Each structure stands twice: as C-alpha cells, then as structure tokens.
Amino acid sequence: MKVLYLLGITVAASSSLEDEVAMLRAEVKAQQQMAQEQQALIKELLEEVQPRQLQTYATSAELATQVAALQATDYSLGGALDSAWMCLCGALVMFMHAGFGMLETGSCRAKNASNVLMKNLVNVCVGTLGWWLFGWAFAYGSAGVSSGGNGFIGWHGFAGFDFYTQDTTTGIITPATCTSDGCQSTMLSWFFQWAFCTAAATIVSGAVAERVKSPTYAIFAFLMASFIYPVVVAWTWGGGWLATILDVGYMDFAGSGVVHLTGGVAGLAGTIVLGPRKGRFTNPEEFETHNLPLVVLGTFALWFGWYGFNPGSTLAMHDYATGAMAAQVAMNTTLSAATGGITVFILAYVITKKYDVGGLCNGILAGLVSITAGCGNMECGSAVATGFVGGLVYQGSSLLLQKMKIDDPVDAAPVHGFCGIWGVLACGLFDWGKGFDHYHGWSGFGCMMNTAGTACQTGYGGSAIGAQFILCIMVILWSGCLSAIIFLLLKLTGTLRISEEVEAVGMDEHHHSPPKAYSLPGVNAASPQKGVMQVVPGAPPADGPK
C-alpha cells in the first residue's frame, strides 16, 4: 500500500509539472509574438522617419569632399558678384567720357566744337589700343615687390597674352582660378583699369584744346595710355616701390594722384609748351563758354560716372564688408562734391557779384577729385572738409594760372592737378585712425596692425603724411617731365600747333566735314568770332519764320 501511495503522488506531481511547462511555453510564445510586432512597428517607424532626417553620418573623406564643393560654389558666386559689380562700375567710368566731351565742347568756342568732340573719341580709341598693347603689361605685369617684381615696371601681359590658362591637349580655356582670395579673371581687371587709363589721358585734351593738331594729340594720347600712366600705376596700385615707402606705403583709394594728378600735370605741361590761344588775354570776352547747357550736362555725367570711379574701387562685392565700404565711399563722394560746388559758387559771387554756373560746375568737379584718394579711409565730416578746401584750392589755382597767363580752356590743371595734390594729402591728414598715432589707410574700417597681428600699429601718422608727399612729388616729376619732353619734341618738329590761319577760322571749318557742329538759326556769319551765336531778342530766325 505504501508503494502504491508513493506512486500516486509521483504521477500527480509529474502531471502538475507538465501543466506548468505548457503554461511557460505559451507565455514565451506570446512574448515572442509581441517582440516581433514591436520590431515590425520600429521598422515601419524608421522607414517613415528616414526621408525626413536632417543629417546622415559620413566619413571624414566624404565630409571633406562636401565642404570643398560648398566652398567652390561660394567662391564661384562671389566671383560672379565681383564681375557684375566691376563691369557695371567700369561702364560708369567709361560713361565719364561723355561728360568730358560735353564739358570741353561747351567750354570752348563753337567754331572748334567738332574738333573737341573728335579728340575725345580718338582719345578713347587710341588709348584703348595703347592700354591693350603695352599699358596693362607695364602697370600690372608683375611689377609688385611682394611678387618678386622690380617695383618699377611690369614686363608680361602684352597684347592680352597669358590672360587665361589653356589646356595644350584639348584647347579648353580656364578663364579664372577661384580661391579664398577671389575669383576674378584678368580680363575683368583689364576692363575696369582700362576705363581709368583712358580717363587720365582725356584730361589732357581739355588743357590743350583749340590749338593742338589732331594727329599730334593722338600720338600723345597713345604714349600716355601705353607708358606714362601705366608706370605710375606700377609704382602704386601694381604693388611697386611706393606701396611700401616709409614702411607704411602710399594711400590713394581711387586715384586723386594716380589718375587725376597724372593727367592734370601732363595737361599743364602741354598748355605751357603750346602757349595761349591767340587773343586769349587781350580779348577774354571772345573765349567765354559758348554753350553752358553742355557744360552742365557734362558735369552731371561726370558726377554720375564718379559713382563707378570711387565705389567701384573696392574691386569686389562678395561680402558685407566690401558692400559697407562701397556705401561709405559713395556717401563721402557725394558730400565732397556738393561742398566743393557750393564753396566755389559762393567765392565766385563774392568776387564778381554775379552767379557763375561754370564755376559751380568746376567746384563740383574739384570736390570730386579731392575726395577720390581718401574716400575709403575717412568719415563723412572729413569728406565735407576735404570738399571745402578743394573748392578753395581750385579757385586759387585757377586765378593763379590766369595771372601767369597760362591758357587752360577748361581749367583741367586746377581741377585735376592742384586738387589732385590736395586730395592725396587730405587722404593722409584726415585718415580716421584714432588721433594721429593710428593709421587705417588700405585697411578701411580697421587699423593697420603690427607685425604680430595682435594690435594696432602706432607711430604711423608722420610716415603716412610723408608717403603722400612722396607720391605727389614723383607723379609730378614723372608725368610732368615726360609730357613736357614729348610736347617740346613735337613743337621742334613743327607738328604740335595749328597755324594762325586755322586758329582764326576755326578747326571745324578748315578740317572737318560738315564744317560746323551746329546748324542753328541766329548765327551771324559776319561775326569776327565764327560760330558765336548772336541772339537778338524778338528777332525772327535767320532763315525766316517757320
């Protein structure tokens, strides 16, 4: 019995254990099914999130490739902005030739109007060829000291050679290489600087107007654009020896000295060698402005073009800093022009007791020339002071030339030469560095740093002014002496000045077809000054009523 009892207990225990195992298996199976469902849900969620996730993991090599691609895109976009900006500003500077043409034509006598216009057109065409053949190479053909140049003159890039890279196998051209320093082609710089070159050359045409032979002036314009002006650029903007003079270097943001003084002193040399127009200081009333509307139109055209001349000299527009600098330059340019114009206008009224519109126009130009050097390193109050003094300098130098009987028909030397000197000096005097100890110069909104780059360099004030004086002296010696030599040689060969007969009759009638620029009623053909309009109030037109 005891054995049977134990056997029964064993059977019962075994049956209970099997039930528990079955229950555990059922629970495990349920847990597995739940886990599978959760895995399926997680997979579904991942598939939904994957297209919307913000970033993916990448290797360092993949990351470097992506960064390089973004930089290339950024550089390319910056290069496109720079190109658009400089092409626009270069076109504005080129439009200044329309202003020069109108201003010079209106300031001279009507009998020479066609000839004055022709000289302005020839100046641009001949100057362009000179700049292409020789000028660019002499100015920017590695003259810079920092690039291993001689600091005096460049030597490669003649006639556009080597302006871009061409694959010798495929012939594919690479116009520019984009780096963090910029993405500009050489052609872009050539175009922008060409506009400045021809502007410097055309300044001379106004100073020698109405008595220089046309082919002779074309020869001088070619020499000016291909050699005289480019060498000044090589010393300065090209990174030559003046760029590091006195350890601080010169400062001429847009060309009061490099462009305007170069052209102004060349024009002064030309008008002195030529001598005055016949009767200029015995019958001055015959040499008054014959067409004041053209003078005013020309002045506005020049003022408009100056917004390419000065703001465009930032030479870039790919970041906020250059944009802010261009705006500062534009504001300074505007203030100085307005101040210079009003200053001369008031001075002329005090002297003559009459309103002088021509003087107002030249005063505006004097203010523009004066601010061109320092427009990028002075604040607006200093720009007003620069324009004010520029007006005084113009008025004083104009009266001085008349006193010395130097005949400058459009006051090119007072506006561009004398005010160019003042502009270069004002650039150093009014630099917006703290006091006279700190100097900003080419650093723009920031100061010139010490060699370690940790703090503003001190003690540059006197050196900066000295560098500006040296720039003025060297430009006067180089441009003035070479221009005087060229004009003297032409004079000795008898090819410089027109004959007295042609000067009396007028170059338009003697050399041009049609023989006069104007065909207007009311012109008195019997007048000893041909081409001067005699207007009788209330009288009918000379060719009868319409």
Solvent accessible surface area in square Angstrom, and as a share of the most:
residue,aa,sasa,rsa
1,M,187,0.84
2,K,157,0.66
3,V,114,0.66
4,L,119,0.59
5,Y,145,0.55
6,L,98,0.49
7,L,105,0.52
8,G,41,0.39
9,I,84,0.43
10,T,86,0.50
11,V,94,0.54
12,A,63,0.49
13,A,61,0.47
14,S,54,0.35
15,S,60,0.39
16,S,56,0.36
17,L,109,0.54
18,E,114,0.51
19,D,85,0.44
20,E,94,0.42
21,V,56,0.32
22,A,58,0.45
23,M,122,0.54
24,L,109,0.54
25,R,176,0.64
26,A,62,0.48
27,E,99,0.44
28,V,83,0.47
29,K,145,0.61
30,A,54,0.42
31,Q,113,0.50
32,Q,106,0.47
33,Q,107,0.48
34,M,98,0.44
35,A,43,0.34
36,Q,121,0.54
37,E,104,0.47
38,Q,100,0.45
39,Q,122,0.54
40,A,62,0.48
41,L,99,0.49
42,I,98,0.50
43,K,132,0.56
44,E,92,0.41
45,L,89,0.44
46,L,115,0.57
47,E,107,0.48
48,E,88,0.40
49,V,72,0.41
50,Q,106,0.47
51,P,110,0.69
52,R,170,0.62
53,Q,73,0.33
54,L,181,0.90
55,Q,142,0.63
56,T,99,0.58
57,Y,218,0.83
58,A,51,0.40
59,T,81,0.47
60,S,95,0.61
61,A,71,0.55
62,E,87,0.39
63,L,103,0.51
64,A,63,0.49
65,T,94,0.55
66,Q,100,0.44
67,V,66,0.38
68,A,57,0.44
69,A,58,0.45
70,L,128,0.64
71,Q,87,0.39
72,A,56,0.43
73,T,90,0.53
74,D,90,0.46
75,Y,61,0.23
76,S,61,0.40
77,L,109,0.54
78,G,12,0.11
79,G,4,0.04
80,A,58,0.45
81,L,82,0.41
82,D,1,0.01
83,S,38,0.25
84,A,66,0.51
85,W,49,0.17
86,M,3,0.01
87,C,64,0.39
88,L,101,0.50
89,C,1,0.01
90,G,0,0.00
91,A,51,0.40
92,L,31,0.15
93,V,0,0.00
94,M,75,0.34
95,F,94,0.39
96,M,1,0.00
97,H,15,0.07
98,A,44,0.34
99,G,0,0.00
100,F,7,0.03
101,G,4,0.04
102,M,50,0.22
103,L,13,0.06
104,E,5,0.02
105,T,2,0.01
106,G,0,0.00
107,S,16,0.10
108,C,1,0.00
109,R,11,0.04
110,A,7,0.05
111,K,20,0.08
112,N,3,0.01
113,A,0,0.00
114,S,23,0.15
115,N,2,0.01
116,V,3,0.02
117,L,59,0.29
118,M,60,0.27
119,K,5,0.02
120,N,7,0.04
121,L,124,0.62
122,V,45,0.26
123,N,0,0.00
124,V,17,0.10
125,C,84,0.50
126,V,33,0.19
127,G,0,0.00
128,T,36,0.21
129,L,100,0.50
130,G,0,0.00
131,W,1,0.00
132,W,108,0.38
133,L,59,0.29
134,F,83,0.35
135,G,0,0.00
136,W,21,0.08
137,A,0,0.00
138,F,40,0.17
139,A,0,0.00
140,Y,53,0.20
141,G,1,0.01
142,S,35,0.22
143,A,1,0.01
144,G,6,0.06
145,V,73,0.42
146,S,120,0.77
147,S,79,0.51
148,G,65,0.63
149,G,15,0.14
150,N,93,0.48
151,G,2,0.02
152,F,85,0.36
153,I,36,0.18
154,G,2,0.02
155,W,127,0.45
156,H,83,0.37
157,G,4,0.04
158,F,71,0.30
159,A,42,0.32
160,G,21,0.21
161,F,147,0.61
162,D,106,0.55
163,F,22,0.09
164,Y,102,0.39
165,T,93,0.54
166,Q,97,0.43
167,D,68,0.35
168,T,141,0.82
169,T,123,0.71
170,T,88,0.51
171,G,33,0.32
172,I,117,0.60
173,I,80,0.41
174,T,65,0.38
175,P,72,0.45
176,A,31,0.24
177,T,108,0.63
178,C,53,0.32
179,T,66,0.39
180,S,91,0.59
181,D,139,0.72
182,G,22,0.21
183,C,19,0.11
184,Q,58,0.26
185,S,24,0.16
186,T,44,0.26
187,M,73,0.33
188,L,12,0.06
189,S,29,0.19
190,W,42,0.15
191,F,60,0.25
192,F,2,0.01
193,Q,18,0.08
194,W,23,0.08
195,A,0,0.00
196,F,2,0.01
197,C,0,0.00
198,T,0,0.00
199,A,2,0.02
200,A,0,0.00
201,A,1,0.01
202,T,0,0.00
203,I,3,0.02
204,V,0,0.00
205,S,2,0.01
206,G,0,0.00
207,A,0,0.00
208,V,0,0.00
209,A,2,0.01
210,E,2,0.01
211,R,0,0.00
212,V,0,0.00
213,K,69,0.29
214,S,27,0.17
215,P,98,0.62
216,T,5,0.03
217,Y,1,0.00
218,A,21,0.17
219,I,92,0.47
220,F,0,0.00
221,A,1,0.00
222,F,60,0.25
223,L,63,0.31
224,M,0,0.00
225,A,0,0.00
226,S,5,0.03
227,F,72,0.30
228,I,2,0.01
229,Y,1,0.00
230,P,0,0.00
231,V,0,0.00
232,V,0,0.00
233,V,1,0.01
234,A,0,0.00
235,W,5,0.02
236,T,3,0.02
237,W,51,0.18
238,G,15,0.14
239,G,26,0.25
240,G,0,0.00
241,W,79,0.28
242,L,0,0.00
243,A,34,0.27
244,T,86,0.50
245,I,35,0.18
246,L,83,0.41
247,D,121,0.63
248,V,12,0.07
249,G,2,0.02
250,Y,8,0.03
251,M,1,0.01
252,D,0,0.00
253,F,21,0.09
254,A,0,0.00
255,G,0,0.00
256,S,0,0.00
257,G,0,0.00
258,V,0,0.00
259,V,0,0.00
260,H,2,0.01
261,L,2,0.01
262,T,0,0.00
263,G,0,0.00
264,G,1,0.01
265,V,17,0.10
266,A,0,0.00
267,G,0,0.00
268,L,37,0.18
269,A,11,0.09
270,G,0,0.00
271,T,1,0.01
272,I,95,0.48
273,V,16,0.09
274,L,10,0.05
275,G,18,0.17
276,P,55,0.35
277,R,7,0.03
278,K,113,0.48
279,G,27,0.26
280,R,46,0.17
281,F,52,0.22
282,T,107,0.62
283,N,62,0.32
284,P,67,0.42
285,E,107,0.48
286,E,61,0.28
287,F,17,0.07
288,E,119,0.53
289,T,61,0.35
290,H,51,0.23
291,N,33,0.17
292,L,67,0.33
293,P,98,0.62
294,L,34,0.17
295,V,5,0.03
296,V,46,0.26
297,L,100,0.50
298,G,0,0.00
299,T,3,0.02
300,F,124,0.52
301,A,11,0.08
302,L,1,0.01
303,W,46,0.16
304,F,112,0.47
305,G,0,0.00
306,W,1,0.00
307,Y,66,0.25
308,G,0,0.00
309,F,0,0.00
310,N,0,0.00
311,P,5,0.03
312,G,0,0.00
313,S,15,0.10
314,T,23,0.13
315,L,78,0.39
316,A,11,0.09
317,M,45,0.20
318,H,76,0.34
319,D,64,0.33
320,Y,192,0.73
321,A,45,0.35
322,T,27,0.16
323,G,24,0.23
324,A,48,0.37
325,M,21,0.09
326,A,7,0.05
327,A,64,0.50
328,Q,29,0.13
329,V,0,0.00
330,A,29,0.22
331,M,86,0.38
332,N,0,0.00
333,T,0,0.00
334,T,55,0.32
335,L,59,0.29
336,S,0,0.00
337,A,0,0.00
338,A,46,0.36
339,T,28,0.16
340,G,0,0.00
341,G,1,0.01
342,I,97,0.49
343,T,12,0.07
344,V,0,0.00
345,F,47,0.19
346,I,97,0.49
347,L,50,0.25
348,A,6,0.05
349,Y,93,0.35
350,V,89,0.51
351,I,96,0.49
352,T,76,0.44
353,K,142,0.60
354,K,148,0.63
355,Y,162,0.62
356,D,57,0.30
357,V,56,0.32
358,G,20,0.19
359,G,8,0.08
360,L,49,0.24
361,C,6,0.03
362,N,21,0.11
363,G,0,0.00
364,I,21,0.11
365,L,3,0.02
366,A,0,0.00
367,G,0,0.00
368,L,0,0.00
369,V,0,0.00
370,S,1,0.01
371,I,0,0.00
372,T,0,0.00
373,A,0,0.00
374,G,1,0.01
375,C,0,0.00
376,G,1,0.01
377,N,0,0.00
378,M,1,0.00
379,E,77,0.35
380,C,51,0.30
381,G,40,0.39
382,S,17,0.11
383,A,0,0.00
384,V,59,0.34
385,A,36,0.28
386,T,0,0.00
387,G,0,0.00
388,F,100,0.41
389,V,44,0.25
390,G,0,0.00
391,G,0,0.00
392,L,73,0.36
393,V,43,0.24
394,Y,11,0.04
395,Q,26,0.12
396,G,40,0.38
397,S,7,0.05
398,S,6,0.04
399,L,81,0.40
400,L,86,0.43
401,L,6,0.03
402,Q,85,0.38
403,K,169,0.72
404,M,113,0.51
405,K,122,0.51
406,I,26,0.13
407,D,2,0.01
408,D,15,0.08
409,P,20,0.13
410,V,17,0.10
411,D,23,0.12
412,A,4,0.03
413,A,1,0.01
414,P,0,0.00
415,V,3,0.01
416,H,12,0.05
417,G,5,0.05
418,F,59,0.25
419,C,0,0.00
420,G,0,0.00
421,I,50,0.25
422,W,34,0.12
423,G,0,0.00
424,V,0,0.00
425,L,31,0.16
426,A,0,0.00
427,C,0,0.00
428,G,7,0.07
429,L,76,0.38
430,F,58,0.24
431,D,16,0.09
432,W,55,0.19
433,G,7,0.07
434,K,161,0.68
435,G,60,0.58
436,F,156,0.65
437,D,67,0.35
438,H,45,0.20
439,Y,7,0.03
440,H,24,0.11
441,G,1,0.01
442,W,122,0.43
443,S,52,0.34
444,G,8,0.08
445,F,103,0.43
446,G,36,0.34
447,C,19,0.11
448,M,45,0.20
449,M,95,0.42
450,N,43,0.22
451,T,151,0.88
452,A,78,0.60
453,G,46,0.44
454,T,107,0.62
455,A,51,0.40
456,C,46,0.28
457,Q,51,0.23
458,T,67,0.39
459,G,54,0.52
460,Y,38,0.14
461,G,12,0.12
462,G,62,0.60
463,S,36,0.23
464,A,1,0.00
465,I,35,0.18
466,G,22,0.21
467,A,0,0.00
468,Q,0,0.00
469,F,101,0.42
470,I,47,0.24
471,L,0,0.00
472,C,5,0.03
473,I,91,0.46
474,M,52,0.23
475,V,0,0.00
476,I,64,0.32
477,L,93,0.46
478,W,46,0.16
479,S,0,0.00
480,G,10,0.10
481,C,70,0.42
482,L,45,0.22
483,S,0,0.00
484,A,26,0.20
485,I,90,0.46
486,I,28,0.14
487,F,0,0.00
488,L,85,0.42
489,L,103,0.51
490,L,24,0.12
491,K,107,0.45
492,L,146,0.73
493,T,95,0.55
494,G,52,0.50
495,T,58,0.34
496,L,2,0.01
497,R,57,0.21
498,I,12,0.06
499,S,59,0.38
500,E,118,0.53
501,E,118,0.53
502,V,10,0.06
503,E,9,0.04
504,A,66,0.52
505,V,39,0.23
506,G,0,0.00
507,M,2,0.01
508,D,1,0.01
509,E,94,0.42
510,H,90,0.40
511,H,113,0.50
512,H,35,0.16
513,S,112,0.72
514,P,96,0.60
515,P,71,0.44
516,K,121,0.51
517,A,44,0.34
518,Y,55,0.21
519,S,98,0.63
520,L,87,0.43
521,P,69,0.43
522,G,25,0.24
523,V,53,0.30
524,N,69,0.36
525,A,89,0.69
526,A,92,0.71
527,S,13,0.09
528,P,128,0.81
529,Q,24,0.11
530,K,78,0.33
531,G,29,0.28
532,V,33,0.19
533,M,81,0.36
534,Q,78,0.35
535,V,111,0.64
536,V,99,0.57
537,P,125,0.79
538,G,89,0.86
539,A,53,0.41
540,P,95,0.60
541,P,49,0.31
542,A,81,0.63
543,D,97,0.50
544,G,24,0.23
545,P,117,0.74
546,K,204,0.86
